[in-house]
Amino acid sequence: RVQHPHVVAVHHAEQLDARRALLVMEWIDGPPLREHLKACQTLEPRAAAEWIAQAADGLAAAHAAQLV
């Protein structure tokens, strides 16, 4: 229900049992953020602030759609 550049689309969600869920999500090409951060070891404050702002924008979109 959320279409936003900073939100990955979820195509299917299913509760498998009391402890496990299944999510089928949009494929985003590229390395995981964890690998990027490990490779650069330090992140400039401006870059960190931009990434945090993008995550906050995506969270705000999910909140506006009453998903969060």
Secondary structure, 3 states (H helix, E strand, C coil): CCCCCCCCCEEEEEECCCCCEEEEECCCCCCCHHHHHHHHCCCCHHHHHHHHHHHHHHHHHHHHCCCC
